[in-house]
Amino acid sequence: MSSRIVLNDAFKQVTQDQDKIMPPEQTVRRFKEKLEKLNLNILDRTVRIDNGRLGIPVYFSQCGPDALAVTDTRKQMGKGATPQQAEASAVMELAERFSFFSFYKNEANFVEDQYRNIRDRAIPFEQIARSVHDTSEDADRARQIFEKLPLRWTPGYNLTRDREVLIPCNWFFAINEFNGACAGNCPEEALCQGISEVVERHVSAIVSRNRRSVPAILPASATDPVVREMLAKYQKAGIRLHISDFTLDTGIPTVGVLAWDPATFPEKSELVWTAGTAPDPQKAMSRALSETAQLGGDFNTGSNYMASGLPKFSSIEAANFITHAQTTVSVTDLPDLSDNNIRTEIRNLLTALSGRGMDVLAVNTTHPQLGVPAFYTIIPGAHFRERSANSSVGMFCAKLVTENNPPPLAILELKEIGRILPDRYYVQFYLGTAWLETGDPETAATCLERALDLEPAAQDIPSIYSYLGVCLKEMGRYREALTVLKKGDALDPDRTDIHNLMGFCHFKLKAHEEAIASFKNVLRLNPGSGIDYANIAVNYREMDQKEKAVECFEIALALDPSLDFARESLEKLTA
């Protein structure tokens, strides 16, 4: 079966909010009509969740049991300047996730093979190296490892070069995860969105990682009526906006928005930092402003969002490189690749990226029963925050060897990688994780300590400390584990795994107040974690604070009804 993607004319019929080939009401209606014909329970309901303070709507699409089983998420958020577009966004987000994970988890879509056997039909190795930004001297030796690495290959299409290719899907998932997954009313809508999302993640990673000084955008320069209306709503609510030009050298307009409410921060709101990319710079600003509303929770509800493309700031001072921009531009100064034909916009995006040496690959992930056009969009060389910086082909080979093999076999393979690439910290790191899986925390700790001695990349040091903390915890050396974990926390205070481990160690040492503080740090970063509310409840129970324990157990079960131990504990406390 051919994997070729043919782009057809797709003329916009709706441009008031987002650029689409049909009104958002029709998108929702068609989606629900498709579901009625399926023997699948994908969508439970859609519900508007904003409290109206901003007047910028936010919707949830709540998963039915069949979607939950595939995506492992209970709900998706939808954004837009109008309720109709926000609801349409929420259901298309569900279609995107359900289609992608249904495809990715279906082994029939893949063939497992080594690159050396299929290289004539696969993407060139240069794109593999580019995907992890590997320009090191190890590239030739790492290629020996990569060529023998079994990977899950699937037919895809190089949109830039108009060529069918085999793509190692699990290689790119290790880098991109599901960023680049997209869905739309037509293939062109979906692909335009997917390309834009990967570009958005790329420039956001560069700006945040390097604390790049970028131009500020004058809000008054916006001429789009929907954008001006949203700006007025933020101003009326007293929320301060810092709007930035994240385009960098891509030739594709990306707008960043940093928003905060001095009247409610930090007690009832957070600093929200996000971005939007689109062929039209004013639509990019519109996407960023509606995303800000989606993440901000009306800036008065005490809600927390999970950072993705951009990190969270804990204080406005930490964002001074954004709030004190050295130059100012108008939104109309950004490149404009827009056209009334979405097909032409995609061609413009491909041309802009090709000029930077970046190809666009796409895998058709459309669900055969659902029938909503969906793709997995990949741009080798795009950056993703915390996943592809300071990496290499050798490191990702070691990662996949560890993830895809039983620990004893992984250890043998990692030792072979270590023979070809000696004294690489990541080999010792993955050896440590593999030995830990075998139930030998002592040998694992030795490997992890060796990894720390081999000058690891700064971004990987917290992970090494985290796993070393697990080893010490498993050996019952809780105080030593806390010492190590505090080092990791000092380097990266936004690691939920480190805070969770610290909470466990404090609990074992009967330091319950410190344990509660650690689990609250997890909830600061992941407010939907039912297990951590239960962990807090257990500590309150041990401190004989029954009312607080009951309250936290109830919240835990509301978030995760599968927590049987929490239910049993709650029943005992309320008997």
C-alpha positions in Angstrom: 0.0 0.0 0.0 1.4 3.4 -1.0 2.3 5.9 1.7 2.3 8.8 -0.7 0.5 12.0 0.5 -1.1 14.1 -2.2 -1.9 17.6 -1.2 -5.2 18.9 -2.7 -6.7 22.4 -2.7 -8.3 23.2 0.6 -9.9 26.6 0.5 -10.7 28.3 3.8 -14.4 28.8 4.6 -13.9 30.1 8.1 -11.2 32.6 9.1 -12.8 34.6 12.0 -11.0 32.6 14.7 -8.9 29.9 13.3 -8.5 29.1 9.6 -10.6 26.1 8.7 -12.5 24.6 5.7 -15.7 24.4 7.6 -17.4 26.1 10.6 -16.5 24.6 14.0 -20.2 23.6 14.7 -20.0 21.4 11.6 -16.7 19.9 12.8 -18.3 18.9 16.1 -21.4 17.6 14.5 -19.5 15.5 11.9 -17.3 14.1 14.6 -20.3 13.0 16.7 -22.1 11.6 13.7 -19.0 9.4 13.0 -19.0 8.2 16.6 -22.7 7.1 16.4 -21.8 4.7 13.6 -18.9 3.1 15.4 -19.0 0.3 17.9 -16.5 2.3 20.0 -17.1 4.6 23.0 -14.5 7.3 22.3 -16.2 10.5 23.6 -18.0 10.7 26.8 -18.9 14.4 26.6 -17.6 17.9 26.0 -17.9 20.5 28.8 -16.9 24.1 29.1 -14.7 24.6 32.1 -13.7 28.3 32.3 -15.4 30.3 34.9 -16.1 33.3 32.7 -13.7 35.8 34.3 -11.7 36.2 31.1 -14.5 35.4 28.7 -12.2 33.3 26.6 -13.7 29.8 26.4 -12.0 26.6 27.4 -13.4 23.1 26.8 -12.7 19.5 27.9 -13.4 16.5 25.7 -13.8 13.6 28.2 -12.7 10.2 26.9 -15.0 7.3 26.7 -13.6 3.9 27.9 -12.3 2.9 24.5 -10.3 6.1 24.1 -9.1 6.0 27.7 -7.8 2.4 27.1 -5.7 3.6 24.1 -4.6 7.1 25.1 -4.2 6.7 28.9 -5.6 10.2 29.3 -9.0 11.1 30.7 -9.6 14.4 28.9 -8.2 16.8 26.3 -8.4 20.5 26.4 -9.7 22.7 23.5 -9.0 26.4 22.9 -10.5 29.1 20.8 -11.8 32.6 20.8 -15.4 31.4 20.6 -17.1 28.6 22.4 -17.8 26.8 19.1 -14.1 26.8 18.1 -13.0 25.7 21.6 -15.4 22.8 21.6 -14.2 21.8 18.1 -10.6 22.0 19.2 -11.3 19.7 22.1 -12.9 17.0 20.0 -10.2 17.2 17.3 -7.6 16.9 20.0 -9.3 13.7 21.1 -9.4 12.5 17.4 -5.7 13.3 17.1 -4.6 11.4 20.3 -6.9 8.4 19.7 -5.8 8.1 16.1 -2.1 8.4 16.9 -2.0 6.0 19.9 -4.2 3.5 18.1 -1.7 3.5 15.2 1.4 3.4 17.4 0.1 0.5 19.5 -0.9 -1.6 16.5 2.1 -3.9 15.7 0.5 -4.5 12.2 1.6 -1.0 11.2 5.3 -1.8 11.7 8.0 -4.1 10.6 10.9 -4.6 13.1 14.3 -4.7 11.3 17.8 -3.3 11.3 18.8 -0.3 9.3 21.5 -2.2 7.4 18.8 -4.4 5.9 16.5 -1.6 4.6 18.7 1.4 4.2 17.8 1.7 0.5 14.2 2.3 1.4 14.6 4.2 4.6 15.4 7.8 5.5 19.2 8.6 5.2 21.4 8.2 8.3 22.1 11.9 8.1 18.5 12.6 9.1 18.9 10.2 12.0 22.0 12.1 13.2 20.3 15.4 12.6 17.3 14.3 14.7 19.5 14.2 17.8 21.8 17.1 16.7 24.8 14.7 16.6 27.8 16.5 15.1 30.3 14.7 17.4 33.3 12.7 16.5 31.4 9.6 17.6 29.0 9.7 14.6 30.8 7.1 12.4 31.2 4.6 15.3 27.7 5.3 16.5 26.4 4.5 13.0 27.8 0.9 13.5 25.6 0.6 16.5 22.5 2.2 14.9 22.7 -0.1 11.8 22.3 -3.2 14.0 19.6 -1.7 16.2 16.2 -3.3 15.7 13.6 -0.6 15.2 9.9 -0.3 14.4 9.8 0.9 10.8 6.6 2.2 9.1 5.9 3.6 5.7 5.9 7.4 5.6 6.3 10.3 3.2 8.9 13.0 2.8 6.8 16.0 1.9 9.8 18.1 1.2 11.3 15.8 -1.4 8.0 14.2 -2.5 9.3 10.7 -1.7 8.1 7.5 0.1 10.4 6.4 2.8 10.5 4.0 5.8 10.6 5.9 9.1 11.8 4.5 12.5 8.7 5.5 14.4 9.9 4.5 17.9 13.2 6.4 17.3 11.3 9.6 16.8 8.8 8.9 19.5 11.8 8.8 21.9 12.5 12.4 20.9 9.2 13.9 19.9 6.8 11.8 21.9 3.4 12.7 20.5 4.3 16.3 19.5 3.5 16.5 15.8 0.5 14.3 16.1 -2.3 16.2 14.3 -5.9 15.9 13.0 -8.1 18.0 10.9 -11.2 18.3 8.8 -9.0 17.5 5.8 -5.4 16.2 5.4 -4.2 19.7 4.6 -5.7 21.2 7.8 -4.1 18.4 9.8 -0.6 18.7 8.2 -0.5 22.5 8.5 -1.3 22.1 12.2 1.3 19.3 12.7 4.1 21.2 11.0 3.3 24.4 12.9 3.3 22.5 16.2 6.7 21.0 15.7 8.1 24.4 14.6 6.5 26.0 17.8 8.2 23.4 20.0 11.5 23.9 18.1 11.7 27.7 18.6 10.3 27.5 22.1 13.0 25.0 23.1 15.8 27.3 21.7 14.4 30.4 23.4 13.8 28.8 26.8 17.0 26.7 26.9 19.3 29.5 25.9 17.3 32.3 27.6 17.4 33.9 24.2 16.6 37.6 24.0 13.8 38.0 21.4 11.9 41.1 20.2 8.8 42.2 22.0 5.6 42.6 19.9 3.5 45.7 20.4 0.0 44.5 21.3 -1.5 47.6 19.6 0.0 46.5 16.3 -2.6 43.7 16.0 -5.3 44.4 13.4 -7.2 41.1 13.6 -10.5 41.8 15.3 -10.5 38.5 17.2 -7.0 39.2 18.5 -7.8 42.7 19.5 -10.9 41.5 21.4 -8.9 38.9 23.3 -6.2 41.5 24.2 -9.0 43.8 25.5 -10.3 40.9 27.7 -6.9 40.4 29.3 -6.5 44.1 29.9 -10.0 44.3 31.5 -9.1 41.5 33.9 -5.9 43.2 34.9 -3.6 40.4 33.5 -0.3 41.6 32.2 0.9 40.3 28.9 4.4 40.2 27.4 4.2 39.2 23.8 7.3 38.1 21.9 8.5 37.3 18.5 9.8 33.6 18.6 10.2 33.3 14.8 14.0 33.2 15.1 15.5 32.2 11.7 12.8 29.8 10.7 10.9 32.2 8.4 7.7 30.9 10.0 5.8 33.2 12.4 5.7 32.1 16.0 4.4 34.4 18.8 5.2 33.8 22.5 3.0 35.1 25.3 4.0 35.4 29.0 1.0 36.2 31.2 0.5 36.9 34.9 -1.9 38.5 37.2 -0.3 40.6 39.9 -3.5 40.6 42.0 -3.7 36.8 42.3 -0.2 35.5 41.8 1.0 33.3 43.4 -1.9 32.4 45.7 -4.5 31.8 43.0 -2.7 31.8 39.7 0.6 31.0 38.0 2.8 32.6 35.5 1.8 31.2 32.1 4.3 31.0 29.2 3.3 29.6 25.9 3.5 30.1 22.2 1.6 29.7 18.9 2.7 29.1 15.4 0.7 29.5 12.2 1.3 30.7 8.6 -0.4 33.9 9.4 1.3 35.9 12.2 -1.9 37.3 13.6 -3.4 33.8 13.7 -0.2 32.7 15.5 -0.9 35.5 18.1 -4.5 34.3 18.4 -3.4 30.7 19.1 -1.0 31.9 21.7 -3.6 34.1 23.5 -6.2 31.3 23.5 -3.6 28.8 24.7 -2.8 31.2 27.5 -6.4 31.2 28.6 -6.5 27.4 28.4 -3.5 27.0 30.7 -4.2 30.0 33.0 -7.5 28.8 34.5 -8.9 32.3 34.4 -6.0 33.3 36.7 -8.1 33.1 39.8 -8.9 29.5 40.4 -5.7 28.2 41.9 -5.4 25.7 39.1 -2.0 24.3 37.9 -1.0 23.4 34.4 1.6 21.0 33.2 4.4 22.7 31.3 5.3 21.3 27.9 6.8 23.4 25.1 8.0 26.1 27.5 8.9 25.8 31.2 7.1 27.5 34.1 8.6 30.5 35.8 8.3 30.7 39.5 8.7 34.5 39.6 8.4 37.3 37.1 12.0 38.2 37.9 13.1 34.9 36.4 11.6 35.9 33.1 13.5 39.2 32.8 15.0 38.2 29.4 11.4 38.2 28.1 9.9 41.1 30.1 12.9 43.4 29.3 13.2 42.9 25.6 15.9 44.9 23.8 13.9 45.5 20.7 10.3 46.0 19.7 8.4 45.0 16.5 4.9 45.0 15.1 3.2 41.7 14.5 2.9 42.8 10.9 6.8 42.7 10.8 6.7 38.9 11.2 6.9 36.8 8.0 3.5 36.0 6.5 3.0 32.7 4.7 -0.7 32.7 4.7 -3.0 32.0 1.7 -6.6 31.3 1.3 -5.6 27.8 0.1 -4.2 25.7 3.0 -2.4 23.6 0.4 -0.4 26.7 -0.6 0.3 27.4 3.1 1.8 24.0 3.5 4.0 24.5 0.4 5.2 27.8 2.0 6.0 26.1 5.3 8.0 23.4 3.4 9.9 26.0 1.5 10.8 27.9 4.6 12.1 24.8 6.4 13.9 23.5 3.3 15.9 26.7 3.2 17.1 25.8 6.7 18.0 22.3 5.6 15.0 20.7 7.4 12.8 18.1 5.7 9.2 17.4 6.8 8.2 13.7 7.2 4.7 12.5 7.8 3.1 9.2 8.7 -0.6 8.7 8.0 -2.2 7.7 11.3 -5.8 8.1 10.3 -8.0 5.6 12.3 -9.7 3.3 9.8 -13.0 3.4 11.6 -13.0 7.0 12.8 -11.9 8.3 9.5 -10.7 11.7 10.7 -7.6 12.7 8.7 -4.6 12.4 11.1 -0.8 12.3 10.8 2.4 12.1 12.8 4.6 15.0 11.6 8.4 14.7 12.0 11.0 17.3 11.3 14.5 15.9 11.9 16.6 18.5 13.5 13.8 20.2 15.4 14.5 20.8 19.0 12.3 19.6 21.8 12.7 21.0 25.4 14.7 18.5 27.6 14.6 15.7 25.1 17.1 16.3 22.3 19.7 18.8 23.7 23.2 17.5 24.3 22.2 14.1 22.9 23.8 11.8 20.3 23.1 8.8 18.1 25.0 6.6 20.7 22.9 7.9 23.6 19.6 7.3 21.9 20.7 3.8 20.8 21.5 3.0 24.4 18.2 4.4 25.5 16.2 2.2 23.0 18.3 -0.9 23.8 17.4 -0.4 27.5 13.7 0.2 26.8 13.1 -2.6 24.3 15.0 -5.5 25.8 14.8 -7.6 29.0 17.3 -6.2 31.4 19.8 -9.1 31.1 19.9 -8.8 27.3 20.0 -5.0 27.6 23.1 -5.2 29.8 24.9 -7.4 27.3 24.0 -5.0 24.4 25.0 -1.9 26.5 28.4 -3.5 27.3 28.9 -3.9 23.5 28.0 -0.2 23.0 30.5 0.6 25.7 33.2 -1.3 23.9 32.6 0.7 20.7 32.1 4.0 22.6 34.1 3.7 25.8 33.8 6.0 28.8 30.5 7.5 27.8 28.4 8.5 30.8 25.1 7.5 29.1 26.2 3.9 28.7 26.9 3.7 32.5 23.6 5.5 33.2 21.6 3.0 31.2 23.6 0.1 32.6 22.6 1.4 36.0 18.9 1.5 35.1 19.1 -2.0 33.7 20.8 -3.5 36.8 18.2 -1.8 38.9 15.5 -3.6 36.9 17.2 -6.9 37.7 16.8 -6.2 41.4 20.5 -5.4 42.0 20.5 -1.8 43.3 24.1 -2.1 44.6 25.6 -2.8 41.1 23.2 -0.2 39.7 24.5 2.4 42.1 28.1 1.7 41.2 27.2 2.3 37.5 25.4 5.5 38.3 28.2 6.8 40.4 30.6 6.0 37.5 28.2 8.0 35.2 28.6 11.0 37.4 32.4 10.8 37.2 32.3 10.8 33.3 31.2 14.5 33.0 27.6 14.0 32.0 25.6 16.6 30.2 24.2 19.1 32.7 20.6 18.3 31.8 21.1 14.6 32.6 22.6 15.0 36.0 19.3 15.3 37.8 18.2 12.0 36.2 21.3 10.3 37.4 20.7 11.5 40.9 17.1 10.4 40.7 18.0 6.8 39.8 20.8 6.8 42.4 18.2 7.9 44.9 16.1 4.9 43.9 19.0 2.6 44.4 19.7 3.9 47.9 16.0 3.8 48.8 15.8 0.2 47.7 18.7 -0.6 50.0 17.0 1.1 52.9 19.5 3.9 53.0 16.9 6.7 53.2 19.1 9.5 54.6 21.8 8.9 52.0 19.0 8.8 49.3 17.7 12.2 50.5 21.2 13.7 50.3 21.5 12.6 46.7 17.9 13.6 45.8 18.4 17.1 47.2 21.4 17.5 44.8 19.1 16.6 42.0 16.4 18.9 43.2 18.8 21.8 43.5 19.7 21.4 39.8 16.1 20.9 38.6 13.3 21.7 41.1 10.6 20.6 38.6 11.2 16.9 38.7 8.2 15.1 40.0 10.1 11.8 40.4 12.6 13.4 42.7 10.0 15.1 44.9 8.0 11.8 45.0 11.1 9.8 46.1 11.9 12.4 48.7 8.4 12.2 50.1 8.7 8.4 50.3 12.1 8.6 52.1 10.8 11.2 54.6 7.8 9.0 55.3 10.0 6.0 56.0 12.0 8.2 58.4 8.7 9.3 60.0 9.3 12.9 59.0 5.7 13.4 58.0 5.6 17.1 57.6 8.6 17.0 55.2 7.0 14.1 53.3 3.8 16.2 52.9 5.8 19.1 51.6 7.5 16.9 49.0 4.3 15.4 47.8 2.8 18.9 47.6 5.7 19.8 45.3 4.6 16.9 43.0 1.1 18.3 42.9 2.4 21.8 42.1 3.8 20.3 38.9 1.2 17.6 38.3 -2.1 18.7 39.9 -4.0 15.7 38.6 -1.9 13.1 40.5 -4.4 11.2 42.6 -1.7 8.9 44.1 0.1 11.9 45.5 -3.0 13.2 47.2 -3.3 9.7 48.7 0.4 9.9 49.8 -0.4 13.1 51.6 -3.4 11.6 53.2 -1.4 8.6 54.5 1.0 11.1 56.2 -1.9 13.0 57.7 -3.3 9.7 59.0 0.0 8.9 60.7 0.0 12.3 62.3 -3.6 11.6 63.6 -5.0 14.5 61.6 -8.1 12.6 60.5 -10.0 15.4 58.8 -7.2 16.4 56.5 -6.5 12.7 55.8 -10.1 12.1 54.8 -10.2 15.2 52.6 -7.0 14.2 50.7 -8.2 10.6 50.3 -11.5 11.9 48.8 -9.6 14.1 46.3 -7.3 11.2 45.4 -10.3 9.0 44.6 -12.0 11.7 42.7 -8.9 12.0 40.5 -8.2 8.3 40.3 -11.0 5.9 41.3 -8.6 2.9 40.8 -6.7 3.6 44.0 -8.1 0.7 46.1 -5.8 1.3 49.1 -7.0 4.9 49.3 -10.7 3.7 49.3 -10.0 1.1 52.0 -8.1 3.7 54.1 -11.0 6.2 53.7 -13.5 3.6 54.7 -11.6 2.8 57.9 -11.2 6.5 58.8 -14.9 7.2 58.3 -16.3 3.9 59.8 
